[in-house]
């Protein structure tokens, strides 16, 4: 980090905070504070929805996901455009017609208070947990790479977010997310073109894609029905569809973005905008990771990108074995560089040399084996130290290879993304707490000013909770997968409640309440016995199926309970 990097980073972050606070100060009523007085235009709705989902985890972890596993992760998003259409047709018109502040208000009108409270509490649990992760994820990676104090980073990022989110509520989140998305996407495009410029002179973009293809990184579509595979076309179109339906349709952090739209049409256009751009955006971010992978075919590459892993192994009895693996990787990487350059030269004269291609594949397998052996040693040296290093790949490239000034910009991209998604998270947590829990359970009438003050206090409270969780959290495997796993555990049940509310008028309050309780307990058990107890990559079920299973259990059990209730009542 040079002086210019610090200047770029600090100016960018302070601009976001003070611009958001200045533009949106002075909310006097709940309508303004929680829904931005329903003045948000469609393009702001669309950008805000996209920015809420695109956390720092997206920009840290997704390139690393592509580096390790290739482009297949994009299949995760295949169900999203279809989900946007369903939400536009069904969810948005009902929410706007009922003039709800939170989506859980609708459930009390359709069912009863306890069903509304159950859905709100499930949301608060999973979103509270995820919001802490969105602060913790960039903080732990940046602190590891740059040597910054982890807890200090958590506190600084959290306080910056609290300042403008408390001041302006939903309008502050929406306004700042436009600026943040501009900074984020500008930074990612700049990084992409810098990577291309750093490749050897004879390696064109087309050559880079061919190198990635030889190394099995360009398998975008997988039509297999293997239930153990996390990402296939079918998991994306089923589990991904239900995850997107639940996230965008029943999660207050997203719904609050389009509930603030000027009209039904403006909210719908915002989601259509998101549907059209989200998959290409994720494709591009994965492509950045692929280009980083190609770049490292011509550079010295660490056997593990996580500096904490290297520090722990060097102090252990396995240091010599680890050093030996590093030496072997240097030899493999050196030969692979020569073979890859020879392969590129053959391509440039329009000759596809199968011998060179097979040698690249063989060397790639050796490299993969060496990395896996290194992870085993790291795990033995310190079982508490997580060995997944994909979250550190992109930041390693940023710090070690970007020109001065651009390092500060890319760090600003990561922190802006953290601020964007975390601000939306604590804003929605505060709104749900005030509207669905606090306001619904106090006896006496209170003024609008009282609820605005309560919203600000709960914003502060949830912000502090997120910071505390970030300070005491634990890094799990690849961060973007971890956040999606958390969502998948809860979203199926919540979505099942809403789908019954919208489409199955036959089912009443008592039946859906107990169906949801049963479904959530069942999902906990399925997750534990089919996913959690197995090492990463050895699960018996893709976590995406939890969304589909949760929905199916909730609907089937709800219909069954209602049938027996009706049968018993008729018999009596």
C-alpha positions as CSV (number, residue, x, y, z in Angstrom):
1,X,0.0,0.0,0.0
2,X,1.5,3.3,-1.2
3,X,0.4,6.8,-0.2
4,X,-1.7,7.1,-3.4
5,X,-3.5,3.8,-2.5
6,X,-4.4,5.1,1.0
7,X,-5.7,8.4,-0.5
8,X,-7.9,6.6,-3.1
9,X,-9.2,4.2,-0.4
10,X,-10.0,6.8,2.3
11,X,-11.5,9.4,-0.1
12,X,-13.8,6.8,-1.7
13,X,-15.1,5.5,1.6
14,X,-15.6,8.9,3.2
15,X,-17.4,10.1,0.1
16,X,-19.9,7.2,0.4
17,X,-20.6,7.8,4.1
18,X,-21.0,11.6,4.0
19,X,-22.8,11.7,0.7
20,X,-25.4,9.2,2.0
21,X,-25.8,11.0,5.3
22,X,-26.1,14.4,3.6
23,X,-28.6,13.4,0.9
24,X,-31.0,11.6,3.2
25,X,-31.0,13.3,6.6
26,X,-34.3,14.4,8.2
27,X,-36.8,11.5,7.9
28,X,-39.8,12.5,10.0
29,X,-42.1,9.5,9.5
30,X,-42.0,5.8,9.1
31,X,-43.0,5.9,5.5
32,X,-40.0,8.0,4.6
33,X,-37.5,6.2,6.8
34,X,-38.4,2.6,6.0
35,X,-39.8,2.9,2.4
36,X,-38.1,6.1,1.2
37,X,-41.5,7.7,0.9
38,X,-42.1,5.4,-2.1
39,X,-40.1,7.7,-4.4
40,X,-37.4,5.3,-5.7
41,X,-37.2,5.2,-9.5
42,X,-37.0,1.8,-11.3
43,X,-33.2,2.1,-12.2
44,X,-32.4,2.8,-8.5
45,X,-34.5,-0.2,-7.4
46,X,-32.7,-2.4,-9.9
47,X,-29.2,-1.2,-8.9
48,X,-30.1,-1.4,-5.2
49,X,-31.4,-5.0,-5.5
50,X,-28.2,-6.0,-7.3
51,X,-25.9,-4.2,-4.8
52,X,-27.7,-5.8,-1.9
53,X,-26.9,-9.2,-3.2
54,X,-23.4,-8.4,-4.4
55,X,-21.5,-8.3,-1.1
56,X,-17.8,-8.1,-0.6
57,X,-18.0,-11.9,-0.5
58,X,-19.0,-11.8,-4.2
59,X,-15.9,-9.9,-5.2
60,X,-13.5,-11.7,-2.9
61,X,-14.7,-15.2,-3.2
62,X,-16.2,-15.6,-6.7
63,X,-12.9,-15.0,-8.6
64,X,-11.3,-17.6,-6.2
65,X,-14.2,-20.0,-6.9
66,X,-13.5,-19.7,-10.6
67,X,-9.7,-20.1,-10.0
68,X,-10.3,-23.4,-8.2
69,X,-13.4,-24.8,-9.9
70,X,-14.0,-22.9,-13.2
71,X,-17.1,-21.3,-14.6
72,X,-19.6,-23.9,-13.4
73,X,-20.7,-21.7,-10.5
74,X,-22.6,-19.4,-12.9
75,X,-25.2,-22.2,-13.1
76,X,-26.2,-21.3,-9.5
77,X,-27.9,-18.2,-11.0
78,X,-29.8,-19.8,-13.8
79,X,-33.1,-19.9,-11.8
80,X,-32.9,-16.1,-11.0
81,X,-34.5,-14.6,-14.1
82,X,-37.4,-17.0,-13.8
83,X,-37.8,-16.1,-10.1
84,X,-37.8,-12.4,-11.0
85,X,-40.7,-13.0,-13.4
86,X,-42.7,-14.9,-10.8
87,X,-42.1,-12.2,-8.2
88,X,-43.1,-9.4,-10.6
89,X,-46.4,-11.2,-11.5
90,X,-47.4,-12.4,-8.1
91,X,-45.5,-10.9,-5.1
92,X,-45.1,-7.2,-6.0
93,X,-48.7,-6.4,-6.9
94,X,-50.0,-7.9,-3.6
95,X,-47.4,-6.2,-1.5
96,X,-48.1,-2.8,-3.1
97,X,-51.9,-3.3,-2.9
98,X,-51.7,-4.0,0.9
99,X,-49.2,-1.1,1.4
100,X,-47.0,-3.2,3.7
101,X,-43.8,-2.0,5.3
102,X,-42.5,-5.5,5.6
103,X,-43.4,-8.6,3.6
104,X,-44.3,-10.4,6.9
105,X,-47.2,-8.1,7.5
106,X,-48.9,-9.9,4.6
107,X,-48.7,-13.2,6.5
108,X,-50.8,-11.9,9.4
109,X,-53.5,-10.7,7.0
110,X,-53.5,-14.1,5.3
111,X,-52.9,-16.3,8.3
112,X,-52.4,-15.0,11.9
113,X,-49.9,-13.2,14.1
114,X,-47.9,-16.3,15.2
115,X,-47.3,-17.3,11.5
116,X,-46.1,-13.7,10.8
117,X,-43.9,-13.8,13.9
118,X,-42.4,-17.2,13.0
119,X,-41.4,-16.0,9.5
120,X,-40.0,-12.8,10.8
121,X,-38.0,-14.6,13.5
122,X,-36.6,-17.0,10.9
123,X,-35.6,-14.1,8.8
124,X,-34.0,-12.2,11.7
125,X,-31.9,-15.3,12.6
126,X,-30.6,-16.0,9.1
127,X,-30.2,-12.4,8.0
128,X,-28.6,-11.4,11.3
129,X,-26.1,-14.2,10.9
130,X,-25.4,-13.4,7.2
131,X,-25.0,-9.7,7.9
132,X,-22.3,-10.4,10.4
133,X,-20.5,-12.5,7.8
134,X,-20.7,-9.7,5.2
135,X,-18.6,-7.6,7.6
136,X,-16.3,-10.4,8.8
137,X,-15.5,-11.8,5.4
138,X,-13.6,-8.9,3.9
139,X,-12.2,-7.9,7.3
140,X,-10.5,-11.3,7.9
141,X,-9.1,-11.6,4.3
142,X,-7.8,-8.0,4.3
143,X,-6.4,-8.3,7.8
144,X,-4.6,-11.5,6.8
145,X,-3.1,-10.1,3.6
146,X,-2.3,-6.5,4.8
147,X,-1.5,-7.2,8.5
148,X,-4.3,-4.9,9.7
149,X,-6.0,-5.7,13.0
150,X,-9.0,-7.9,12.4
151,X,-11.3,-6.5,15.1
152,X,-10.3,-2.9,14.3
153,X,-11.3,-3.5,10.7
154,X,-14.7,-5.0,11.8
155,X,-15.4,-2.0,14.0
156,X,-14.3,0.6,11.4
157,X,-16.4,-1.0,8.6
158,X,-19.4,-1.4,10.9
159,X,-19.3,2.1,12.2
160,X,-19.1,3.6,8.7
161,X,-22.2,1.7,7.7
162,X,-24.1,2.6,10.9
163,X,-23.5,6.3,10.4
164,X,-25.3,6.7,7.1
165,X,-27.8,3.9,7.6
166,X,-29.0,5.3,10.9
167,X,-29.2,8.8,9.4
168,X,-31.2,8.2,6.3
169,X,-32.8,4.7,6.5
170,X,-33.8,3.1,3.3
171,X,-33.2,6.2,1.2
172,X,-29.6,6.3,2.4
173,X,-29.1,2.7,1.5
174,X,-30.6,3.1,-2.0
175,X,-28.7,6.4,-2.7
176,X,-25.3,5.1,-1.6
177,X,-25.7,1.8,-3.4
178,X,-25.8,3.6,-6.8
179,X,-22.4,5.1,-6.1
180,X,-21.1,1.9,-4.7
181,X,-22.1,-0.2,-7.7
182,X,-20.5,2.3,-10.0
183,X,-17.2,2.1,-8.0
184,X,-17.5,-1.7,-7.8
185,X,-18.1,-2.4,-11.5
186,X,-15.5,0.2,-12.6
187,X,-12.9,-1.4,-10.4
188,X,-13.7,-4.9,-11.7
189,X,-13.5,-3.8,-15.4
190,X,-10.2,-2.0,-14.7
191,X,-8.9,-5.1,-13.0
192,X,-9.9,-7.3,-15.9
193,X,-8.1,-5.2,-18.5
194,X,-5.0,-4.9,-16.3
195,X,-4.9,-8.7,-16.0
196,X,-5.0,-9.0,-19.8
197,X,-2.2,-6.4,-20.2
198,X,0.0,-8.4,-17.7
199,X,-0.3,-11.6,-19.7
200,X,2.7,-12.6,-21.9
201,X,2.7,-10.6,-25.2
202,X,2.0,-13.6,-27.3
203,X,-1.1,-14.6,-25.2
204,X,-4.3,-13.1,-26.6
205,X,-7.6,-13.1,-24.9
206,X,-8.7,-16.0,-27.1
207,X,-5.6,-17.9,-26.2
208,X,-6.3,-17.2,-22.5
209,X,-9.7,-18.8,-22.9
210,X,-8.2,-21.8,-24.7
211,X,-5.6,-22.2,-21.9
212,X,-8.4,-22.1,-19.3
213,X,-10.4,-24.7,-21.3
214,X,-7.4,-27.1,-21.4
215,X,-7.2,-26.8,-17.6
216,X,-10.9,-27.7,-17.3
217,X,-12.0,-24.2,-16.2
218,X,-14.5,-23.4,-19.0
219,X,-17.1,-26.1,-18.4
220,X,-20.1,-23.7,-18.0
221,X,-22.9,-26.2,-18.4
222,X,-23.4,-29.5,-16.6
223,X,-26.5,-31.4,-17.5
224,X,-25.8,-34.4,-15.3
225,X,-28.3,-35.6,-12.6
226,X,-25.7,-36.4,-10.0
227,X,-27.2,-35.2,-6.7
228,X,-23.8,-34.9,-5.1
229,X,-22.7,-32.2,-7.6
230,X,-23.3,-28.7,-6.2
231,X,-23.7,-26.8,-9.4
232,X,-25.5,-28.2,-12.4
233,X,-28.1,-26.8,-14.8
234,X,-30.7,-28.7,-12.8
235,X,-29.7,-27.5,-9.3
236,X,-29.6,-23.9,-10.7
237,X,-33.1,-24.2,-12.3
238,X,-34.6,-25.9,-9.2
239,X,-32.7,-25.1,-6.0
240,X,-31.4,-21.9,-7.5
241,X,-34.9,-20.9,-8.5
242,X,-36.4,-21.5,-5.1
243,X,-33.4,-19.8,-3.4
244,X,-33.9,-16.7,-5.6
245,X,-37.7,-16.8,-5.1
246,X,-37.2,-16.8,-1.4
247,X,-34.4,-14.3,-1.3
248,X,-35.9,-11.7,-3.6
249,X,-39.5,-12.4,-2.7
250,X,-39.6,-13.0,1.0
251,X,-36.3,-11.6,2.4
252,X,-36.9,-8.1,3.8
253,X,-33.4,-7.0,2.9
254,X,-34.3,-7.4,-0.8
255,X,-38.1,-6.7,-0.6
256,X,-37.5,-3.4,1.1
257,X,-35.5,-2.2,-2.0
258,X,-38.5,-2.7,-4.3
259,X,-41.2,-1.9,-1.7
260,X,-39.8,1.6,-1.9
261,X,-40.5,1.9,-5.6
262,X,-42.7,4.7,-6.9
263,X,-45.3,2.2,-8.2
264,X,-45.9,-1.4,-9.0
265,X,-44.5,-0.9,-12.5
266,X,-41.4,0.9,-11.3
267,X,-40.7,-2.0,-8.8
268,X,-41.3,-4.6,-11.5
269,X,-39.0,-2.8,-14.0
270,X,-36.3,-2.7,-11.3
271,X,-36.5,-6.5,-10.9
272,X,-36.5,-7.1,-14.6
273,X,-33.4,-4.9,-14.9
274,X,-31.8,-7.1,-12.2
275,X,-32.9,-10.3,-14.1
276,X,-31.3,-9.1,-17.3
277,X,-28.0,-8.1,-15.7
278,X,-27.3,-10.4,-12.8
279,X,-26.3,-13.5,-14.7
280,X,-24.0,-11.6,-17.0
281,X,-22.5,-9.7,-14.0
282,X,-21.7,-13.0,-12.2
283,X,-20.4,-14.5,-15.5
284,X,-18.0,-11.5,-15.8
285,X,-16.8,-11.8,-12.2
286,X,-16.1,-15.5,-12.7
287,X,-14.3,-14.6,-15.9
288,X,-12.0,-12.2,-14.0
289,X,-11.2,-15.2,-11.8
290,X,-10.4,-17.3,-14.9
291,X,-8.1,-14.6,-16.2
292,X,-6.3,-14.5,-12.8
293,X,-5.9,-18.3,-13.2
294,X,-4.4,-17.9,-16.6
295,X,-2.1,-15.1,-15.3
296,X,-0.7,-17.4,-12.7
297,X,0.2,-20.0,-15.3
298,X,3.1,-17.7,-16.1
299,X,4.0,-16.5,-12.6
300,X,5.3,-17.9,-9.4
301,X,2.3,-19.1,-7.5
302,X,2.0,-20.0,-3.7
303,X,0.9,-23.5,-2.8
304,X,-1.7,-22.0,-0.5
305,X,-2.9,-18.4,-0.9
306,X,-4.0,-18.0,2.8
307,X,-1.0,-16.4,4.7
308,X,-2.4,-17.7,8.0
309,X,-2.0,-21.2,6.7
310,X,1.7,-20.6,5.8
311,X,2.4,-19.0,9.2
312,X,0.9,-21.9,11.1
313,X,2.7,-24.6,9.1
314,X,6.1,-22.9,9.4
315,X,5.9,-23.2,13.2
316,X,4.9,-26.8,13.2
317,X,6.7,-30.2,12.8
318,X,5.4,-30.4,9.3
319,X,7.4,-27.3,8.1
320,X,10.0,-29.5,6.3
321,X,7.3,-31.6,4.5
322,X,5.5,-28.4,3.4
323,X,8.7,-26.9,2.1
324,X,9.3,-30.0,0.1
325,X,5.8,-29.7,-1.5
326,X,6.6,-26.0,-2.3
327,X,9.8,-27.1,-4.1
328,X,7.9,-29.6,-6.1
329,X,5.3,-27.0,-7.1
330,X,8.0,-24.7,-8.3
331,X,9.3,-27.4,-10.6
332,X,5.8,-28.3,-11.9
333,X,4.8,-24.6,-12.4
334,X,8.1,-23.9,-14.3
335,X,7.5,-26.8,-16.7
336,X,3.8,-25.9,-17.0
337,X,4.7,-22.3,-18.0
338,X,7.1,-23.6,-20.7
339,X,4.6,-26.1,-22.0
340,X,1.7,-23.6,-21.9
341,X,3.8,-21.0,-23.9
342,X,4.6,-23.7,-26.4
343,X,0.9,-24.6,-26.7
344,X,0.1,-20.9,-27.3
345,X,2.7,-20.7,-30.1
346,X,1.1,-23.7,-31.7
347,X,-2.3,-22.1,-31.4
348,X,-1.0,-18.9,-33.0
349,X,0.0,-20.9,-36.1
350,X,-3.4,-22.6,-36.0
351,X,-2.2,-26.0,-34.8
352,X,-3.8,-27.8,-31.9
353,X,-1.0,-29.9,-30.5
354,X,-2.6,-32.8,-28.5
355,X,0.7,-33.8,-27.0
356,X,1.2,-30.4,-25.4
357,X,-2.5,-30.3,-24.3
358,X,-2.2,-33.7,-22.6
359,X,1.0,-32.6,-20.9
360,X,-0.7,-29.4,-19.6
361,X,-3.6,-31.6,-18.2
362,X,-1.1,-34.0,-16.6
363,X,0.8,-31.1,-14.9
364,X,-2.4,-29.6,-13.8
365,X,-3.3,-32.8,-12.0
366,X,0.1,-32.9,-10.3
367,X,-0.4,-29.3,-9.2
368,X,-3.8,-30.1,-7.8
369,X,-2.4,-33.1,-5.9
370,X,0.4,-31.0,-4.4
371,X,-2.1,-28.4,-3.2
372,X,-4.4,-31.0,-1.7
373,X,-1.4,-32.5,0.1
374,X,-0.4,-29.1,1.4
375,X,-4.0,-28.6,2.8
376,X,-3.7,-31.9,4.7
377,X,-0.4,-30.8,6.3
378,X,-1.9,-27.4,7.2
379,X,-4.9,-29.2,8.8
380,X,-2.6,-31.4,10.8
381,X,-0.5,-28.4,11.9
382,X,-3.5,-26.4,13.1
383,X,-7.0,-28.0,13.0
384,X,-8.6,-24.6,13.9
385,X,-7.1,-23.0,10.9
386,X,-9.4,-23.4,7.9
387,X,-7.4,-24.5,4.8
388,X,-9.7,-23.2,2.0
389,X,-7.6,-20.5,0.3
390,X,-9.8,-19.6,-2.6
391,X,-11.0,-16.4,-0.8
392,X,-7.5,-15.1,-0.8
393,X,-6.7,-15.7,-4.5
394,X,-8.0,-12.4,-5.9
395,X,-6.7,-10.2,-3.0
396,X,-3.3,-11.9,-3.4
397,X,-3.3,-10.8,-7.0
398,X,-4.5,-7.3,-6.2
399,X,-1.8,-6.6,-3.5
400,X,1.1,-8.2,-5.4
401,X,0.5,-7.3,-9.1
402,X,-1.7,-4.2,-9.5
403,X,-0.1,-0.8,-10.2
404,X,0.0,1.9,-7.5
405,X,-3.3,3.6,-7.0
406,X,-5.3,0.7,-8.4
407,X,-4.6,-1.3,-5.2
408,X,-6.5,1.4,-3.2
409,X,-9.3,1.4,-5.8
410,X,-9.8,-2.4,-5.6
411,X,-9.7,-2.4,-1.8
412,X,-12.3,0.3,-2.0
413,X,-14.4,-2.0,-4.3
414,X,-14.3,-4.8,-1.7
415,X,-15.1,-2.5,1.3
416,X,-17.8,-0.7,-0.7
417,X,-19.4,-4.0,-1.5
418,X,-19.3,-4.9,2.2
419,X,-20.9,-1.6,3.2
420,X,-23.6,-1.9,0.5
421,X,-24.9,-5.4,1.5
422,X,-24.4,-4.9,5.2
423,X,-26.3,-1.5,5.2
424,X,-29.2,-3.2,3.4
425,X,-29.0,-6.0,5.9
426,X,-29.1,-4.0,9.1
427,X,-31.7,-1.6,7.6
428,X,-34.1,-4.6,6.9
429,X,-33.3,-6.2,10.3
430,X,-34.3,-2.9,12.0
431,X,-37.4,-2.5,9.9
432,X,-38.6,-6.1,10.6
433,X,-37.8,-5.7,14.3
434,X,-39.8,-2.5,14.6
435,X,-42.8,-3.3,12.4
436,X,-43.2,-7.1,13.0
437,X,-42.1,-7.5,16.6
438,X,-41.9,-4.1,18.5
439,X,-44.9,-2.3,17.0
440,X,-47.1,-5.4,16.8
441,X,-46.6,-6.2,20.5
442,X,-47.0,-2.9,22.3
443,X,-50.4,-1.9,23.6
444,X,-50.6,1.9,23.4
445,X,-50.5,4.0,20.3
446,X,-47.3,5.7,19.4
447,X,-46.5,8.6,17.0
448,X,-44.6,8.2,13.7
449,X,-41.7,10.1,15.3
450,X,-41.5,7.4,18.0
451,X,-41.2,4.6,15.5
452,X,-38.6,6.5,13.4
453,X,-36.5,6.8,16.6
454,X,-37.1,3.2,17.4
455,X,-35.9,2.2,13.9
456,X,-32.7,4.2,14.3
457,X,-32.1,2.6,17.7
458,X,-32.6,-0.9,16.3
459,X,-30.4,0.0,13.3
460,X,-27.7,0.8,15.8
461,X,-28.4,-2.3,17.8
462,X,-28.3,-4.6,14.8
463,X,-25.2,-2.9,13.5
464,X,-23.5,-3.5,16.9
465,X,-24.6,-7.1,16.8
466,X,-23.2,-7.6,13.3
467,X,-19.9,-6.1,14.5
468,X,-19.8,-8.3,17.6
469,X,-20.5,-11.4,15.5
470,X,-17.8,-10.4,13.0
471,X,-15.3,-10.0,15.9
472,X,-16.1,-13.4,17.3
473,X,-17.1,-15.3,14.1
474,X,-15.3,-18.2,12.5
475,X,-14.3,-18.4,8.8
476,X,-15.9,-21.4,7.1
477,X,-15.1,-22.7,3.7
478,X,-15.5,-20.6,0.5
479,X,-17.3,-17.6,1.8
480,X,-19.8,-17.1,-1.1
481,X,-20.9,-20.8,-0.7
482,X,-21.1,-20.4,3.1
483,X,-23.5,-17.5,2.9
484,X,-25.7,-19.3,0.3
485,X,-25.7,-22.4,2.6
486,X,-27.0,-20.3,5.5
487,X,-29.8,-18.9,3.2
488,X,-30.6,-22.4,1.9
489,X,-31.2,-23.7,5.4
490,X,-33.9,-21.1,6.2
491,X,-35.3,-19.9,2.8
492,X,-37.1,-23.1,1.8
493,X,-39.4,-23.0,4.8
494,X,-40.0,-19.2,4.6
495,X,-40.8,-19.5,0.8
496,X,-43.1,-22.4,1.5
497,X,-45.2,-20.3,3.8
498,X,-45.5,-17.5,1.2
499,X,-46.3,-19.9,-1.7
500,X,-49.1,-21.4,0.4
501,X,-50.3,-17.9,1.3
502,X,-50.4,-16.9,-2.4
503,X,-51.6,-20.0,-4.1
504,X,-53.1,-22.6,-1.7
505,X,-56.2,-20.8,-0.2
506,X,-57.3,-24.2,1.2
507,X,-54.6,-24.1,4.0
508,X,-55.3,-22.1,7.1
509,X,-53.2,-20.6,9.9
510,X,-52.8,-23.5,12.3
511,X,-51.8,-25.9,9.6
512,X,-49.2,-23.7,7.9
513,X,-47.7,-22.7,11.3
514,X,-47.0,-26.3,12.4
515,X,-46.0,-27.3,8.8
516,X,-43.3,-24.6,8.9
517,X,-42.1,-25.7,12.3
518,X,-41.8,-29.3,11.1
519,X,-40.2,-28.3,7.8
520,X,-37.5,-26.2,9.5
521,X,-36.6,-29.0,12.0
522,X,-36.5,-31.4,9.1
523,X,-34.1,-29.2,7.1
524,X,-31.8,-28.9,10.1
525,X,-31.6,-32.7,10.3
526,X,-31.2,-33.1,6.5
527,X,-28.4,-30.5,6.4
528,X,-26.6,-32.2,9.3
529,X,-26.8,-35.8,8.1
530,X,-26.4,-35.2,4.4
531,X,-24.0,-32.2,4.2
532,X,-22.5,-30.9,7.4
533,X,-20.8,-34.2,8.6
534,X,-19.1,-34.7,5.3
535,X,-15.9,-33.0,4.2
536,X,-16.2,-30.3,1.6
537,X,-16.9,-31.8,-1.8
538,X,-18.0,-35.1,-0.4
539,X,-21.6,-34.1,0.6
540,X,-24.4,-36.5,-0.2
541,X,-26.6,-33.7,-1.3
542,X,-26.1,-30.3,-2.9
543,X,-27.1,-27.6,-0.4
544,X,-29.2,-25.9,-3.2
545,X,-31.7,-28.8,-2.9
546,X,-32.5,-27.7,0.7
547,X,-34.5,-24.8,-0.8
548,X,-36.6,-27.1,-2.9
549,X,-37.0,-29.7,-0.1
550,X,-38.0,-27.0,2.4
551,X,-40.7,-25.7,0.1
552,X,-42.1,-29.2,-0.7
553,X,-42.2,-30.2,3.0
554,X,-43.9,-27.0,4.1
555,X,-46.6,-27.3,1.3
556,X,-47.2,-31.1,1.7
557,X,-47.3,-31.1,5.5
558,X,-49.5,-27.9,5.5
559,X,-52.0,-29.4,3.1
560,X,-52.0,-32.7,5.0
561,X,-52.6,-31.1,8.4
562,X,-55.4,-29.0,7.0
563,X,-57.0,-32.1,5.5
564,X,-57.0,-33.9,8.9
565,X,-58.3,-30.7,10.6
566,X,-61.2,-30.5,8.2
567,X,-61.9,-34.2,8.5
568,X,-61.9,-34.0,12.3
569,X,-64.2,-30.9,12.3
570,X,-66.6,-32.5,9.9
571,X,-66.7,-35.7,11.9
572,X,-67.4,-33.9,15.1
